Amino acid sequence: MSSDLKKSLLFFHVDELKELCTELQLPNNGTKILLIERIIHFLETGKIISAPRIPLISKAIKGHFYPLSPDTLMLNGSYKTI
């Protein structure tokens, strides 16, 4: 069941997945894949999984400049696409 359900949920927009999470009383934050996994897990087990927390060491410091080089780690919040 979960593979067919996952294939179907992949066609949903993020806003639709968030709305479905709200209707199921699940946390509605996170990426599209996380939302899909959360919905499937809840429907199969009845248990709620929350979004994983990003460790502080992996987060960028606001206002700090991180030069881009092959050795640079991609920190959460340090780069944005245009």
DSSP file (Angstrom, degrees, kcal/mol; ACC not computed):
  #  RESIDUE AA STRUCTURE BP1 BP2  ACC     N-H-->O    O-->H-N    N-H-->O    O-->H-N    TCO  KAPPA ALPHA  PHI   PSI    X-CA   Y-CA   Z-CA
    1    1 A M     >        0   0    0      0, 0.0     4,-2.6     0, 0.0     5,-0.2   0.000 360.0 360.0 360.0 -42.1    0.0    0.0    0.0
    2    2 A S  H  >  +     0   0    0      1,-0.2     4,-2.8     2,-0.2     5,-0.2   0.831 360.0  52.9 -65.3 -32.2    2.7    2.5    1.0
    3    3 A S  H  > S+     0   0    0      2,-0.2     4,-2.2     1,-0.2    -1,-0.2   0.914 112.8  44.1 -70.7 -38.9    4.4    2.5   -2.4
    4    4 A D  H  > S+     0   0    0      2,-0.2     4,-2.0     1,-0.2    -2,-0.2   0.907 116.0  48.2 -66.7 -41.2    1.1    3.3   -4.3
    5    5 A L  H  X S+     0   0    0     -4,-2.6     4,-2.9     2,-0.2    -2,-0.2   0.917 111.3  50.0 -64.4 -43.5    0.2    5.9   -1.7
    6    6 A K  H  X S+     0   0    0     -4,-2.8     4,-1.6    -5,-0.2    -2,-0.2   0.916 109.4  51.2 -62.6 -42.9    3.7    7.5   -1.9
    7    7 A K  H  < S+     0   0    0     -4,-2.2     4,-0.4     1,-0.2    -1,-0.2   0.897 113.0  46.5 -60.2 -39.9    3.4    7.6   -5.7
    8    8 A S  H >< S+     0   0    0     -4,-2.0     3,-1.4     1,-0.2     4,-0.3   0.918 110.2  51.7 -68.5 -43.9    0.0    9.3   -5.4
    9    9 A L  H >< S+     0   0    0     -4,-2.9     3,-1.4     1,-0.3    -1,-0.2   0.758  95.8  70.3 -67.2 -23.7    1.2   11.8   -2.8
   10   10 A L  T 3< S+     0   0    0     -4,-1.6    -1,-0.3     1,-0.3    -2,-0.2   0.758  93.2  58.5 -63.9 -22.7    4.1   12.8   -4.9
   11   11 A F  T <  S+     0   0    0     -3,-1.4    -1,-0.3    -4,-0.4    -2,-0.2   0.632  88.3  96.5 -81.0 -13.5    1.6   14.5   -7.3
   12   12 A F  S <  S-     0   0    0     -3,-1.4     2,-0.2    -4,-0.3    -3,-0.0  -0.433  77.9-120.5 -73.5 149.3    0.3   16.7   -4.4
   13   13 A H     >  -     0   0    0     -2,-0.1     4,-2.2     1,-0.1     3,-0.3  -0.531  29.1-108.8 -80.1 158.3    1.6   20.3   -4.0
   14   14 A V  H  > S+     0   0    0      1,-0.2     4,-2.7     2,-0.2     5,-0.2   0.893 120.4  54.5 -56.3 -42.3    3.4   21.1   -0.7
   15   15 A D  H  > S+     0   0    0      1,-0.2     4,-2.0     2,-0.2    -1,-0.2   0.880 108.3  49.2 -61.1 -37.5    0.4   23.3    0.3
   16   16 A E  H  > S+     0   0    0     -3,-0.3     4,-2.3     2,-0.2    -1,-0.2   0.893 111.0  49.4 -68.7 -39.1   -2.0   20.3   -0.3
   17   17 A L  H  X S+     0   0    0     -4,-2.2     4,-2.4     2,-0.2    -2,-0.2   0.897 110.4  50.8 -65.6 -39.4    0.3   18.0    1.8
   18   18 A K  H  X S+     0   0    0     -4,-2.7     4,-2.2     2,-0.2    -2,-0.2   0.898 110.1  50.0 -63.9 -39.9    0.4   20.6    4.6
   19   19 A E  H  X S+     0   0    0     -4,-2.0     4,-2.3     2,-0.2    -2,-0.2   0.901 110.2  50.2 -65.1 -40.8   -3.4   20.8    4.5
   20   20 A L  H  X S+     0   0    0     -4,-2.3     4,-1.9     2,-0.2    -2,-0.2   0.904 109.5  51.4 -63.6 -41.2   -3.7   17.0    4.7
   21   21 A C  H  <>S+     0   0    0     -4,-2.4     5,-3.4     1,-0.2     4,-0.3   0.912 109.3  50.7 -60.7 -42.2   -1.3   17.0    7.6
   22   22 A T  H ><5S+     0   0    0     -4,-2.2     3,-1.2     3,-0.2    -2,-0.2   0.914 109.3  50.4 -62.0 -43.1   -3.5   19.6    9.4
   23   23 A E  H 3<5S+     0   0    0     -4,-2.3    -1,-0.2     1,-0.3    -2,-0.2   0.848 112.7  46.6 -64.1 -33.4   -6.6   17.5    8.8
   24   24 A L  T 3<5S-     0   0    0     -4,-1.9    -1,-0.3    -5,-0.2    -2,-0.2   0.404 116.9-116.9 -86.7   2.5   -4.8   14.5   10.2
   25   25 A Q  T < 5 +     0   0    0     -3,-1.2    -3,-0.2    -4,-0.3    -2,-0.1   0.885  69.2 139.1  60.8  42.6   -3.6   16.6   13.2
   26   26 A L      < -     0   0    0     -5,-3.4    -1,-0.2    -8,-0.1    -2,-0.1  -0.783  65.9 -88.3-108.5 155.7    0.0   16.1   12.2
   27   27 A P        -     0   0    0      0, 0.0    22,-0.1     0, 0.0    -1,-0.1  -0.429  36.2-156.9 -59.6 137.4    2.8   18.7   12.2
   28   28 A N        +     0   0    0     -2,-0.1     2,-0.3    -7,-0.1    -6,-0.1  -0.018  54.3 103.0-112.2  31.0    2.7   20.4    8.8
   29   29 A N        +     0   0    0      5,-0.1     2,-0.2   -11,-0.0    22,-0.0  -0.784  52.2  53.2-108.6 157.5    6.3   21.7    8.7
   30   30 A G  S    S-     0   0    0     -2,-0.3     2,-0.0    21,-0.1    21,-0.0  -0.600  85.5 -38.4 117.9-177.8    9.2   20.3    6.6
   31   31 A T     >  -     0   0    0     -2,-0.2     4,-2.4     1,-0.1     5,-0.2  -0.228  58.8-102.2 -78.4 169.8   10.0   19.3    3.1
   32   32 A K  H  > S+     0   0    0      1,-0.2     4,-2.3     2,-0.2     5,-0.2   0.923 122.8  48.4 -59.2 -46.3    7.7   17.6    0.7
   33   33 A I  H  > S+     0   0    0      1,-0.2     4,-2.8     2,-0.2    -1,-0.2   0.899 110.6  51.1 -63.3 -40.7    9.3   14.2    1.2
   34   34 A L  H  > S+     0   0    0      2,-0.2     4,-2.4     1,-0.2    -1,-0.2   0.908 110.0  49.9 -63.1 -41.4    9.2   14.6    5.0
   35   35 A L  H  X S+     0   0    0     -4,-2.4     4,-2.3     2,-0.2    -2,-0.2   0.917 111.9  48.1 -62.2 -43.5    5.5   15.5    4.8
   36   36 A I  H  X S+     0   0    0     -4,-2.3     4,-2.6     2,-0.2     5,-0.2   0.933 112.7  47.5 -63.3 -46.9    4.8   12.4    2.6
   37   37 A E  H  X S+     0   0    0     -4,-2.8     4,-2.7     1,-0.2     5,-0.2   0.888 111.3  52.1 -61.9 -38.8    6.8   10.1    4.9
   38   38 A R  H  X S+     0   0    0     -4,-2.4     4,-2.2    -5,-0.2    -1,-0.2   0.914 111.4  46.4 -63.8 -43.3    4.9   11.6    8.0
   39   39 A I  H  X S+     0   0    0     -4,-2.3     4,-2.5     2,-0.2    -2,-0.2   0.936 114.8  46.1 -65.0 -47.4    1.5   11.0    6.4
   40   40 A I  H  X S+     0   0    0     -4,-2.6     4,-2.2     1,-0.2     5,-0.2   0.929 112.8  49.9 -62.2 -45.9    2.4    7.4    5.3
   41   41 A H  H  X>S+     0   0    0     -4,-2.7     4,-2.6    -5,-0.2     6,-0.6   0.905 112.1  48.3 -59.9 -42.7    3.9    6.6    8.7
   42   42 A F  H  X5S+     0   0    0     -4,-2.2     4,-2.1    -5,-0.2    -1,-0.2   0.920 112.0  48.2 -65.1 -43.7    0.8    7.9   10.5
   43   43 A L  H  <5S+     0   0    0     -4,-2.5    -1,-0.2     1,-0.2    -2,-0.2   0.837 118.0  41.5 -67.5 -31.6   -1.6    6.0    8.3
   44   44 A E  H  <5S+     0   0    0     -4,-2.2    -2,-0.2    -5,-0.2    -1,-0.2   0.851 134.9  13.8 -83.0 -35.8    0.3    2.7    8.7
   45   45 A T  H  <5S-     0   0    0     -4,-2.6    -3,-0.2    -5,-0.2    -2,-0.2   0.650  87.3-126.4-116.6 -20.7    1.2    2.9   12.4
   46   46 A G  S  <<S+     0   0    0     -4,-2.1     2,-0.3    -5,-0.6    -4,-0.2   0.505  71.4 123.0  81.6   3.7   -1.0    5.6   13.9
   47   47 A K        -     0   0    0     -6,-0.6     2,-0.5    -5,-0.0    -1,-0.3  -0.768  59.1-131.0-103.5 147.0    2.1    7.2   15.4
   48   48 A I        -     0   0    0     -2,-0.3     2,-0.4    -3,-0.1    -9,-0.1  -0.819  15.9-162.8 -98.1 127.0    3.2   10.8   14.7
   49   49 A I        -     0   0    0     -2,-0.5     2,-0.2   -11,-0.2    -7,-0.1  -0.915  13.0-145.9-105.9 137.7    6.8   11.5   13.7
   50   50 A S        -     0   0    0     -2,-0.4     3,-0.1     1,-0.1   -24,-0.0  -0.506  30.6 -82.2 -97.3 168.5    8.1   15.0   14.0
   51   51 A A        -     0   0    0     -2,-0.2    -1,-0.1     1,-0.1     2,-0.1  -0.430  51.0-107.8 -68.0 138.7   10.5   16.9   11.9
   52   52 A P        -     0   0    0      0, 0.0     2,-0.3     0, 0.0    -1,-0.1  -0.410  33.2-120.8 -66.7 144.7   14.2   16.2   12.6
   53   53 A R        -     0   0    0     -2,-0.1    -3,-0.0    -3,-0.1     0, 0.0  -0.677  18.0-127.2 -87.4 139.5   16.0   19.1   14.3
   54   54 A I        -     0   0    0     -2,-0.3     5,-0.1     1,-0.1    -1,-0.0  -0.760  30.0-117.8 -85.8 124.8   19.0   20.6   12.6
   55   55 A P    >   -     0   0    0      0, 0.0     3,-1.9     0, 0.0     4,-0.3  -0.275  19.5-118.8 -61.7 147.6   22.0   20.6   15.0
   56   56 A L  G >  S+     0   0    0      1,-0.3     3,-1.6     2,-0.2    -2,-0.0   0.829 113.1  62.7 -56.4 -34.0   23.4   24.0   15.9
   57   57 A I  G 3  S+     0   0    0      1,-0.3    -1,-0.3    18,-0.0    -3,-0.0   0.728 102.5  51.8 -65.4 -20.1   26.7   23.1   14.3
   58   58 A S  G <  S+     0   0    0     -3,-1.9    18,-2.9    17,-0.1     2,-0.4   0.409  94.1  90.3 -95.8   0.6   25.0   22.7   11.0
   59   59 A K  B <  S-a   76   0A   0     -3,-1.6    18,-0.2    -4,-0.3     2,-0.2  -0.781  76.4-121.4-101.8 142.6   23.3   26.1   11.1
   60   60 A A        -     0   0    0     16,-2.7     2,-0.5    -2,-0.4    -2,-0.1  -0.491  25.6-117.4 -76.6 148.9   24.7   29.3    9.7
   61   61 A I    >   -     0   0    0     -2,-0.2     3,-2.1     1,-0.1    -1,-0.1  -0.778  36.7-109.1 -87.7 127.1   25.3   32.3   12.0
   62   62 A K  T 3  S+     0   0    0     -2,-0.5     3,-0.1     1,-0.3    -1,-0.1  -0.318 101.5  13.9 -60.1 131.1   23.1   35.2   10.8
   63   63 A G  T 3  S+     0   0    0      1,-0.3     2,-0.4    -2,-0.0    -1,-0.3   0.337  96.3 123.4  86.3  -6.4   25.3   38.0    9.3
   64   64 A H    <   -     0   0    0     -3,-2.1     2,-0.4     2,-0.0    -1,-0.3  -0.726  58.6-133.0 -89.7 137.3   28.4   35.8    9.0
   65   65 A F        -     0   0    0     -2,-0.4    13,-0.0    -3,-0.1    -3,-0.0  -0.766  15.7-165.2 -92.1 130.4   29.9   35.5    5.5
   66   66 A Y        -     0   0    0     -2,-0.4     6,-0.0    12,-0.2     9,-0.0  -0.918  16.9-139.6-116.4 103.4   30.8   32.0    4.4
   67   67 A P        -     0   0    0      0, 0.0     2,-0.5     0, 0.0    -2,-0.0  -0.331  20.6-120.2 -64.0 143.7   33.1   32.1    1.3
   68   68 A L        +     0   0    0      3,-0.0     6,-0.0     4,-0.0     5,-0.0  -0.751  50.7 139.8 -90.5 123.5   32.2   29.5   -1.3
   69   69 A S    >   -     0   0    0     -2,-0.5     3,-1.5     4,-0.0     0, 0.0  -0.933  66.6 -93.4-150.2 169.2   35.0   26.9   -2.0
   70   70 A P  T 3  S+     0   0    0      0, 0.0    -2,-0.0     0, 0.0    -1,-0.0   0.765 125.9  48.4 -60.6 -23.4   35.2   23.2   -2.7
   71   71 A D  T 3  S+     0   0    0      2,-0.1     2,-0.2     0, 0.0    -3,-0.0   0.495  85.1 115.1 -93.8  -4.6   35.9   22.6    1.0
   72   72 A T    <   -     0   0    0     -3,-1.5     2,-0.3     1,-0.1    -4,-0.0  -0.466  63.2-133.3 -71.9 131.9   33.1   24.8    2.3
   73   73 A L        -     0   0    0     -2,-0.2     2,-1.1     1,-0.1    -2,-0.1  -0.645  20.1-121.3 -80.0 141.4   30.3   23.0    4.2
   74   74 A M        -     0   0    0     -2,-0.3     2,-0.2    -6,-0.0    -1,-0.1  -0.739  34.6-162.0 -85.5 101.6   26.8   23.9    3.1
   75   75 A L    >>  -     0   0    0     -2,-1.1     3,-2.0     1,-0.1     4,-0.5  -0.591  28.4 -97.5 -86.5 146.4   25.3   25.2    6.3
   76   76 A N  B 34 S+a   59   0A   0    -18,-2.9   -16,-2.7     1,-0.3    -1,-0.1  -0.453 109.6  11.6 -62.2 122.0   21.5   25.5    6.8
   77   77 A G  T 34 S+     0   0    0      2,-0.3    -1,-0.3    -2,-0.3   -18,-0.1   0.454 100.5  99.4  92.3   1.5   20.6   29.1    6.1
   78   78 A S  T <4 S+     0   0    0     -3,-2.0     2,-0.4     1,-0.2   -12,-0.2   0.741  82.2  36.2 -94.4 -22.4   23.9   30.3    4.6
   79   79 A Y     <  -     0   0    0     -4,-0.5     2,-0.4     2,-0.0    -2,-0.3  -0.976  61.2-173.3-132.7 144.2   23.0   30.0    0.8
   80   80 A K        -     0   0    0     -2,-0.4     2,-0.2    -3,-0.1     0, 0.0  -0.985  22.2-126.3-134.0 146.0   19.9   30.7   -1.1
   81   81 A T              0   0    0     -2,-0.4    -2,-0.0     1,-0.1     0, 0.0  -0.596 360.0 360.0 -86.1 154.2   19.0   30.2   -4.7
   82   82 A I              0   0    0     -2,-0.2    -1,-0.1     0, 0.0     0, 0.0   0.427 360.0 360.0 -95.8 360.0   17.7   33.1   -6.7
